[in-house]
Structure formats: C-alpha cells, structure tokens
Amino acid sequence: MSSPKIRTTSYRFPPSFPSAPTFGLQVTQLKDTYLLWVGVLPASAGDLPTVSDPMQEARLGRDWAVGMPGRGNLPPVGTQLLRSSGEDLALPLSQRLARRFKKQVFLSVDVGEVASGVGGAEGARILLDVERGLVGVLVGLEKQQT
C-alpha cells in the first residue's frame, strides 16, 4: 500500500521572549506544493485549534498569498489571494519560501496585532522568529521526503 499523497501536520512555536505570543503552524503537503497557515494562538490554548472549535478566532484568509518558484534565473512570482487588513506579510514570505524549497507555496498569515501593534524592532523580531521556525519545519519535512 502506498503512502498518502496529502499529509497534514500541526506545530506550535513557543514565545521567543516573554512578551511574544505563541504561534501555531499547520502544514498541508501536496505534490510539489505546501499549504501553510501560521497564526497567533490564544493564550489559553492547551492544544492547537481544531476545525470544530467554534470559539477559535484564527482566520485563514486574513493575509493569504501564493508564491511560485522561478525557472532558471527568473525570480519567484506570486500574488495576493486575500487580504483583509493592512498587513502584507504573506506575499513576500511565500515567494521566499517558494524560492528556497522550489515548490508552490500557499501561505495564510494571521498574526493579528503583532505586526502593527507590538511596535518596531520587537514586532519585527517576533515575525523573524516565526519565519525561522517555519523554515525549520519545512527543512525537516523536506528531509523526511528524501
């Protein structure tokens, strides 16, 4: 029997410093494609949110984009699919991930007020830590596939 073609896993990123929130990541792997959701988890969440949790405030389409790896010397391309706020995090990040992993990347980012409300350097550091965690997870998944 062959292994499933679609695989979904969830991860939790603990706060990198005391004032930082806890982030969750859900990865759905398809053939040459990643569908990723990353967002802030509620402070009281013991487990990762489930679809059946009606009180979950996370949104799939808050900032959603797709990135495609470039061919040859061409840079990666991408487009914004949905954006319900002033955030523009998903598009450049999906393009960076597509370039690095040479796969199509659908990325939904729901960081709430972190990007705009935390403030300058601290907010940027939180988002950088999230990106590092996301890349670490994808590197691990890539190693499992080889």
N, C-alpha and C positions, 0 to 999 in steps of 0.2 A: 504494500500500500504506500502510495506516495505521500509526502508531507503536504500540508495545506498550502495553498497559493496565497492566502491572505492571513496575516498574523497581526494581532493587536496586543500591545503591552502598555502598561502604565508605570510611571515613575514619579518619585517625589524628590524635590530638591530642597533640602533644609535651608533655613536662612543662613546667609554667608556672614552676617553680623546681626547684633541684637535688634536693630530697628527694621531689618529686612523681612519681607513676608516669605511664607513657604510657597513654592511653586510646584505645580503638577504638570506632567507631560504625558500625553497619550500618543503613541506611535502606531499607525496602521501601515504595515508593509505590504506593498503590491509588487508586481514585477516591474523593476526599474522605477518605482515611484514610492515616495513617502507621503503620507497624510499625517500632519503633525498638529496637535493642539497643545499650546503651552499657556498657562494662566495662573493667577494667584488663587491659592486655595483658602477657604475660610479658616480663620484662626482656630475654630473649634473642631475642624475636620479631623477625625481619627483615621479615617481611610480616605482613599481617593474617591471623588464623587462618582456616582453611578447614574445611568440614564433614568432610573426610577426615582431618583431623589428630586421631588418637586420644588424643594427649597433652594436648590443649587442656583447660584447667581451667575455662574460662568456662562459665557456666550460664545458659540462657535464663530459667528460672523462679525465680531466686534472689529477686527482688523485681519482680513483674510486675503492672501495673495498666492500666486503660483509662480515658481521660478523654473526655468528650463536651462539645462547646461548648454553652453555654446558649442558649436562644432569647429574643430580646428582652432584657429586663432581668434574666433569670434567670442565676444564676451557673453555671459549668460543673459537671457532675456526673461522678462516677467511681466505680470500685470496684476493690478489690484482687482480682486473679485468683489469684496465688500469692505466698506469702511464706514463705521457709524460714529466715529469721533475724529478728533484732530490728529490722532496717532498715525504714524506712517512707519511702523516697525516691521511689519510682515514682509513687505515687498523687498527691501534691501537684504533682509536676513534670508529670505527664501532664495534669492539669487546667489548669495554667498554659499549657502548650503548646496544648491544645485551645482555650482562650480566645483566645490570641494568633493562631493560624492558622485558627480556625474550622473545624477538621477533627477527626474522631475520631482519637485517638492511643493506640495500644497501645505501652506502654513497658516494657522489661525493663532493669533496672539491676543490674549485677553489679560492684560496686566493692570487693568483698572486705572487707578490714580497713581500708580507707581511712576509711570513715565513723566507725567506732568506735575503730580502733587508732591513728590518726595524732594525734589529740588536738585538742581545741577549735578554736581560731582557724585553725590550719593545715589541719585536715581540712575545715572549712567553706569556706576559700578554695579548696581543691582542687575541691570539689564545685561551687562557684560558677563556677570556670573551666570545668568540664565543661559546666555548663548554658549558659554563654555560647557555648562552641564549638558545642554542639548547636543553639542558636538561630541562630547564624551560618550553619550548614549549611542549616537549613530555610529561612531567608530566601533564600539563594542558589537553592535548589530551587524556591521559590515564584516567584522572578523568572524562572527558566527556563520555567515553565509559562505565563507571560503573554505 
